[in-house]
Amino acid sequence: MPFGPLELLLLVVIIALVFGARKLPELGKGVGQGIREFKREVKEPSVPTITDVPSRPLDPVTGQPVADRDHRA
């Protein structure tokens, strides 16, 4: 449901009453920094994704890695 101009104005007035006029610039600055940081992390993750790790079979009882065995006859 989209908001019209009257609803947005009412929302701004309520936020101003709750947080006070002095806190609004700080609130806006914090929201802006959060959005910038989110966008930066989405574009360039700080930790590269590792996709080439070989899998190892696990023991179904203990969950520990099974020693490499050649099952060929």
N, C-alpha and C positions, 0 to 999 in steps of 0.2 A: 504494500500500500504506500504510494508516494506521498510525501509531505508537501503541502502547499505553502505559500509564503506566510500565511497567518500562523500555521502550526510551527514553522521554523522560528518566527519572531517570538512566539510564546515560549518555545523551548529555550531560546537565548535568554529571555527575561528570567525564566525559572533558574537557569544555570547561574546567572548573575546574582540572583538572590541567595542561592545556596552557597556559592563559593565566595561571593563578595567581589567588588570591582577591583580590589588590589591583587587578588589571586588569579584573575583571569589571564593576564599576560604570561604568568609563570605556567599556568595550566596549558595554554596554547603552545608555549615553547616546548614543554615536555612532550606533548602529543606530537608536535612536528619532529622532534628528535627521534621519538620512537618510530614514526613512520619512515624517516630517512634510514634509520638503522635496519629496519625490516626489509626495505627495498634493497639495501646494500647486501644483506645476507642472502637474499633470494637470488640476486644477480651473481654474486661471487661468494660461495660458501667458504668459510675460513678453513675447514677441514676437507680435503679432497675425498671424494667417494672412492672406496677401494672395491673393485669388482672382480679382480683377477686372483683372489685367494682360492687355492685348491681346497676342496672339501675332503674330509676324512671320515671314514665310517666310525660310528659309535657303537659301543656295546649296549644292547637294548636293556640290560639289567642295571648296570652301573652308570651308564651315560658317559663313560670315559672313552677316549680314543682307542681304537683297536690297533694293535701293532700291524704294520704293513706285512701282508702275507700274499704270496702268489698262489691263487686258487686254480691255476692251470694244471691239468693232469698230465 
